[in-house]
C-alpha cells in the first residue's frame, strides 16, 4: 500500500511542477517559508536519492534536508525530476519493506499539499493519500490519554481517544461524564492540521462540539502555528 501511495504522489508532484517558470519556482512556500518551490522539489528528489543510496544517517534532521536543497541549487527542475524518477521505485520499495520509516511517505504527501497550496492548485485525489492518512490520524488520536477526551469525525470514520467512555451500555450519564470535545472536519483539512499546516485560528474554525482547547495546540505533530495557511483551489 505505502509503495503505491509513494509512486502516485511522485507522479502527481512531477506533473504539478514540470514546466514551471522561474517566477513560480522562486515562489516561497507558505508552509515552509524558508524554502522556495524549487527548494522543495530538490528536497523530495534528494530524499529519494538518499534513501536509494542508503544515506539515511541524520534522517530527517535539518542538516540532512539542507544538504539535499544545497545539492539541488542551480539545477533545473527537469534535472531534479529526472533524479527523482530514477530513484522513486527504490524509495517506494524501501518504505514498503520498512527499511525506512513511513514518515518518508508522509513527508512526500505533506509536501505535495504544500506545493498545491503554494501554487494555487486543487487538492490531490483521495485515492493518492487517504489510506496512509487514516493510519496517521489513528496513531495521533490513540496517543491522547486522560481527560478531556477527543472524538474525531472525518470521511465517514470516527476515531476516539483511548480514555473516551464512548456510548457503551452502562456508561455514565452524559452530564456526569468526563470532559470531551468532538470535532467534525474535512479529511484533507484534518491531515493538514495534524501536520502543522493549519493555524490555531483555522483549526478553531473546524466544527467543534465542546472546546477546541487544548487540541489546537496538542494535535499538530510539529507544534502549533499562528500564520494562516492558503487553502487549495476549488475543484
C-alpha positions in Angstrom: 0.0 0.0 0.0 2.7 2.5 1.0 4.8 1.9 -2.1 1.8 2.6 -4.4 1.0 5.7 -2.4 4.6 7.0 -2.8 4.7 6.3 -6.5 1.3 8.0 -7.1 2.5 11.0 -5.0 5.7 11.2 -7.0 3.7 11.2 -10.3 1.3 13.9 -9.1 4.0 16.2 -7.9 6.1 15.7 -11.1 3.0 16.6 -13.2 2.4 19.7 -11.0 5.9 21.2 -11.2 7.1 20.1 -14.6 7.4 23.1 -16.9 7.0 25.8 -14.2 8.7 29.1 -14.9 11.4 30.9 -12.9 8.9 33.1 -11.1 6.8 30.1 -9.9 9.9 28.1 -8.9 11.2 31.0 -6.9 7.9 31.4 -5.0 8.2 31.0 -1.3 6.2 28.0 0.1 3.9 29.4 2.9 4.0 26.1 4.9 7.9 26.1 4.7 8.7 29.8 4.4 12.4 29.3 4.3 12.0 27.2 1.1 11.0 28.0 -2.4 9.1 25.7 -4.7 12.4 24.8 -6.3 14.0 24.0 -2.9 11.1 21.8 -2.0 11.4 19.8 -5.3 15.1 19.5 -4.6 14.3 18.1 -1.1 11.9 15.5 -2.5 14.3 14.4 -5.2 17.2 14.3 -2.8 15.3 12.3 -0.3 14.6 9.6 -2.9 18.3 9.6 -3.9 19.5 9.4 -0.3 17.1 6.5 0.5 18.1 4.6 -2.6 21.8 5.1 -1.7 21.0 4.2 2.0 22.4 7.5 3.0 20.0 7.9 5.9 22.2 9.0 8.8 20.7 12.1 10.2 17.3 11.5 8.6 15.1 13.5 8.8 17.0 16.2 10.6 17.7 19.7 9.3 21.2 19.1 8.2 20.1 16.1 6.1 17.4 18.0 4.3 19.5 21.1 4.0 22.2 19.1 2.1 19.5 18.0 -0.4 18.4 21.5 -1.0 22.1 22.6 -1.4 22.8 19.8 -3.9 19.8 20.9 -5.9 20.6 24.5 -6.1 21.4 25.6 -9.6 19.9 22.5 -11.2 16.8 22.8 -13.4 13.5 21.4 -12.3 13.7 18.9 -15.2 17.1 17.6 -13.8 15.6 17.3 -10.3 12.6 15.4 -11.6 14.9 13.1 -13.6 16.9 12.3 -10.5 13.7 11.7 -8.5 12.3 9.5 -11.3 15.5 7.4 -11.3 15.2 6.7 -7.6 11.4 6.7 -7.0 10.9 2.9 -7.2 13.8 2.2 -4.9 12.4 4.7 -2.3 8.9 3.2 -2.7 10.2 -0.3 -2.0 12.3 0.9 1.0 9.1 2.3 2.5 7.0 -0.8 1.8 9.8 -3.1 3.2 10.1 -0.8 6.3 13.8 -0.2 5.6 13.0 3.5 6.2 10.1 4.9 8.3 6.7 5.5 6.9 7.4 9.2 7.6 9.2 9.3 4.2 5.8 8.7 2.6 4.1 11.3 4.8 6.9 13.8 4.0 6.0 13.4 0.4 2.2 13.7 0.9 2.5 16.6 3.2 4.9 18.5 0.9 2.6 17.7 -2.0 -0.1 19.7 -0.2 2.5 22.4 0.5 3.1 22.7 -3.2 -0.5 22.5 -4.2 -1.4 25.4 -1.8 1.7 27.5 -2.8 0.8 27.2 -6.5 -3.0 27.6 -6.1 -3.7 24.1 -7.4 -6.5 21.7 -6.4 -6.2 19.2 -3.6 -4.9 15.8 -4.6 -7.4 12.9 -5.1 -8.3 10.8 -2.1 -7.0 7.6 -3.6 -3.5 9.0 -3.5 -3.2 9.8 0.2 -6.3 8.8 2.2 -5.2 5.2 3.2 -1.9 6.3 4.7 -3.6 9.4 6.2 -6.1 7.3 8.1 -3.3 5.4 9.8 -1.7 8.7 10.8 -4.9 10.0 12.3 -5.5 6.8 14.2 -2.0 6.9 15.6 -2.4 10.5 16.8 -5.8 10.1 18.4 -4.8 6.8 20.1 -1.9 8.7 21.7 -4.2 11.0 23.6 -4.7 9.9 27.2 -6.7 11.2 30.1 -9.3 13.9 30.2 -10.6 15.8 28.3 -11.0 13.1 25.7 -11.4 13.7 22.0 -13.6 12.3 19.2 -12.6 13.0 15.6 -15.1 12.5 12.8 -14.0 12.8 9.2 -14.6 11.0 5.9 -17.3 8.8 7.4 -14.9 7.5 10.1 -14.9 8.2 13.9 -11.7 8.0 16.0 -11.9 8.2 19.8 -9.1 8.8 22.2 -8.5 5.6 24.4 -10.0 7.1 27.6 -13.2 8.3 26.0 -16.1 6.5 27.5 -17.9 6.3 24.2 -21.6 5.4 24.1 -21.3 2.0 25.7 -24.2 0.4 27.5 -24.0 1.3 31.2 -21.8 4.3 30.6 -22.3 7.2 32.9 -25.0 9.8 32.0 -23.7 12.5 29.7 -23.9 15.1 32.4 -21.5 13.2 34.7 -19.0 12.0 32.0 -15.5 13.5 31.9 -15.0 16.5 29.6 -15.0 15.7 25.9 -14.5 17.6 22.7 -15.8 16.3 19.3 -14.5 17.7 16.0 -16.0 17.1 12.6 -13.8 18.2 9.7 -12.9 17.6 6.1 -10.3 14.8 5.8 -7.8 16.8 3.8 -8.0 19.7 6.3 -7.6 17.2 9.2 -4.5 15.7 7.6 -3.1 19.2 7.0 -3.8 20.3 10.6 -2.2 17.2 12.1 1.0 18.0 10.2 1.1 21.6 11.5 -0.2 23.1 8.2 -3.1 25.0 9.6 -3.1 27.8 12.1 -4.7 27.8 15.5 -7.4 30.1 14.2 -8.0 27.8 11.2 -8.3 24.8 13.4 -10.7 26.6 15.7 -12.9 27.2 12.7 -13.5 23.4 12.3 -16.8 22.2 13.6 -16.4 21.6 17.3 -18.8 20.3 19.9 -17.0 21.2 23.1 -13.9 23.4 23.4 -11.2 23.3 20.7 -8.7 23.9 23.5 -6.2 22.3 24.1 -6.5 20.5 20.8 -5.4 23.4 18.5 -2.1 23.1 20.3 -1.9 19.4 21.0 -3.0 17.9 17.7 -0.3 19.4 15.3 2.5 16.9 15.3 5.2 19.6 14.7 3.7 22.2 17.0 1.0 24.8 16.6 1.3 27.8 14.3 -0.3 31.2 14.0 0.4 32.1 10.4 -2.7 31.3 8.4 -2.1 28.9 5.5 -3.6 29.1 2.0 -6.3 26.6 1.1 -6.3 24.5 -2.2 -8.2 25.9 -5.1 -11.8 24.7 -5.5 -12.0 21.7 -7.9 
